[in-house]
Amino acid sequence: MEFVLVLPLLLIILFGIIEFSVLMYDKAVITNASREAAREWIEYRPTKKTFTEIDNIVQNYCQNRLITFGTVSPL
């Protein structure tokens, strides 16, 4: 009987922990994508990369690494 009363609270806490972990992981992926883009931008080359190329680097980095639970609108 007591388990029936405590189970919803335990599930809310469990799913809250999972959701928070996914958010923290996605934040780390986005931070690393911005680092990759900055690294490409400041690297010495005779011709600099365009903003479109830098944006593509970020998109490609995030495309396979972000955890999503459905469709995501483009950045």
C-alpha positions as CSV (number, residue, x, y, z in Angstrom):
1,M,0.0,0.0,0.0
2,E,2.8,2.5,0.9
3,F,4.6,1.6,-2.3
4,V,1.6,2.8,-4.4
5,L,1.8,6.2,-2.6
6,V,5.6,6.6,-3.0
7,L,6.0,5.3,-6.5
8,P,4.8,8.4,-8.3
9,L,7.2,10.6,-6.3
10,L,10.1,8.2,-7.1
11,L,9.3,8.2,-10.8
12,I,9.1,12.0,-10.9
13,I,12.5,12.2,-9.2
14,L,14.0,9.6,-11.5
15,F,12.7,11.2,-14.7
16,G,13.8,14.6,-13.4
17,I,17.4,13.3,-12.9
18,I,17.4,11.8,-16.4
19,E,16.0,15.0,-18.0
20,F,18.6,17.2,-16.2
21,S,21.4,14.9,-17.3
22,V,20.3,15.1,-20.9
23,L,20.2,18.9,-20.6
24,M,23.7,19.0,-19.1
25,Y,25.0,16.7,-21.9
26,D,23.5,18.8,-24.6
27,K,25.0,22.0,-23.1
28,A,28.4,20.4,-23.2
29,V,27.9,19.4,-26.8
30,I,26.9,22.9,-27.8
31,T,29.9,24.4,-25.9
32,N,32.3,22.0,-27.7
33,A,30.7,22.9,-31.0
34,S,31.3,26.6,-30.4
35,R,34.9,25.8,-29.5
36,E,35.4,23.9,-32.7
37,A,34.0,26.8,-34.7
38,A,36.3,29.3,-32.9
39,R,39.3,27.1,-33.5
40,E,38.5,26.9,-37.2
41,W,38.0,30.7,-37.3
42,I,41.3,31.7,-35.7
43,E,43.4,29.1,-37.4
44,Y,45.9,30.7,-39.7
45,R,45.2,30.3,-43.4
46,P,45.8,32.5,-46.4
47,T,42.0,32.7,-46.9
48,K,39.6,32.8,-43.9
49,K,36.6,30.6,-43.8
50,T,33.2,32.2,-44.4
51,F,30.5,32.5,-41.8
52,T,28.5,29.9,-43.7
53,E,31.4,27.4,-43.5
54,I,31.7,28.1,-39.7
55,D,28.0,27.6,-39.3
56,N,28.2,24.3,-41.2
57,I,31.0,23.1,-38.8
58,V,28.7,23.8,-35.8
59,Q,25.7,22.1,-37.5
60,N,27.7,19.0,-38.4
61,Y,29.2,18.8,-34.9
62,C,25.8,19.0,-33.2
63,Q,23.9,16.9,-35.7
64,N,25.0,13.4,-34.5
65,R,25.8,14.3,-30.9
66,L,22.8,16.1,-29.4
67,I,20.2,14.0,-27.6
68,T,16.7,14.9,-28.8
69,F,13.3,13.4,-28.1
70,G,11.6,14.2,-31.4
71,T,12.0,16.7,-34.1
72,V,14.1,19.8,-33.6
73,S,13.8,23.0,-35.5
74,P,17.0,24.3,-37.2
75,L,19.2,26.6,-35.3
